[in-house]
């Protein structure tokens, strides 16, 4: 998960993103919470991979459990 979830102060205000792209983890989580399926997300965002969505879910679980501690990346 850690290699897929990145934090860079120059991208999306330093919020967690997927592989340094300008799609935030929260965007994917909100799409899932809104009822989109993984297949729909992957169709709408072809540069994402199924492993990216799983990493977002793992990230959310770790955040809820208090066990994810990011190591910020610099530009």
Secondary structure, DSSP 8 states (H G I E B T S, - for coil): -TTTEE-BTTSGGG--EETTSS-BHHHHHHHHHTT--HHHHHHH-TT--HHHHHHHHHHHHHHHHT------B--
